[in-house]
Amino acid sequence: MLFAMNIARPSAVTDLLEATTHSSALKQIARKVLDGGRITPAEGELLYTEADLAFVGSLANHIRQKRHGDYTYFNRNFHIEPTNICVYDCKFCSYSRLLKQKDGAWELSVPEMLQLVRNYDGQPITEVHIVGGVHPKMGLDFFAGLLKEVKNIRPELHIKAFTAVELYYMFRKAKKTVEEGLQYLKDHGLDSLPGGGAEIFDETVRAIISEDKCTSAEWLYIHEAAHKLGIPSNATMLYGHVESYANRIDHMERLRQLQDRTGGFNTFIPLKFRNKDNQMSHIAEVSVVEDLKNYAVSRIYLDNFAHVKAYWPMIGRTTTQLALSFGVDDIDGTIDDSTKIYTMAGSEEQSPKLSTAELVKLIKDVKRHPIERDTLYNVVQDYLNFDFTTNLPSQNDPVFLN
């Protein structure tokens, strides 16, 4: 943790401009960022290829501190994964099963999924996250009915559901336009979209890792249409496989342009490729250093995104803590132990569940300020001074003070 804390020194950014080891091009980028300017795609690539970790970390942490101070956000959520049966055959996926495969496949009924919602009766959960495989028998009306029943049980629960890949398939099958399908789901209770399925937008890369799913243009169109209908969304990028740094910057540039048009993205979530039990297992996973650099460059490049999230079940608790000094201000939520999309791919956390107290401690242990949020980043509870034994704010918080 010492290295991460050093990155956060107030003088760290000034040091970048004075250091003789940094090229004039890098110093120019630093000055632009300090002045609140927007870096170019070429400058973004330069940060990946020439800047060291301390350089990008200092810049990213400067942006994070300017936007959010030490605030670090999380929410209380749970996942429902209706099925892992999928018509698509993404090479990086350890989770899905084809229709003909029986081993490891599951398909939940509507009553089973509603029971998962009822399991949280009386608990202060604010969000349910519904994503899964693209099952040909689970269509638009099936999921609209599910959303309506969830809202009947718990009207205040925010439903974040369905990747653009799932939506593309169900709208086509229902012979609905994207706008008609999104409005139909919104009318039945859909509140926002997750950011999954983006992978890498470059079509050459997509042809290698996910050739049969919706295109990058279709993914972007669905999210733009959602924003225009008042449905906010997240955005992701799958990194650390066969893509280049130029591919990553191109991906973020397309997101940045869409955000300029709509302002509808809540947060950006880099997702690390994990190589367990999939068709790309021969590709080595990138290092923690590369993880941190990617978070930092993402924070610097996506100047119109309010938040950058580290998904703690994917990268583990320690790397998540480090990421909080590399531009990250959100660590997702309490999750629960039913989410299998990443655990089946070899994520760091094989039982991805943390209590609120555990999440708060994880944040405070690196001297950050824990804030429980709702899906749209409204503050639910400030945990800087909070006594979990009484569930009341405390003026003497030994976890933080120590």
Secondary structure, DSSP 8 states (H G I E B T S, - for coil): -HHHHHHT-TTHHHHHHH-TTS-HHHHHHHHHHHTT----HHHHHHHHHT--HHHHHHHHHHHHHHHHTTEEEEE-EEEE--B-B-S---TT-SS-B-TT--TT--B--HHHHHHHHHTTTTS---EEEE-----TTS-HHHHHHHHHHHHHH-TT-EEEE--HHHHHHHHHHTT--HHHHHHHHHHTT--BB--TT-S---HHHHHHH-TTS--HHHHHHHHHHHHHTT--EEEEEEESSS--HHHHHHHHHHHHHHHHHH--EEEEEEEE---TTSTTTTS----HHHHHHHHHHHHHH-TT-SEEB--HHHH-HHHHHHHTTTT--EEEE-B-TT--TTGGGT-S-SS-B--HHHHHHHHHTTT-EEEEE-TT--EEEE-SSEETTTTEE-S--HHHH-
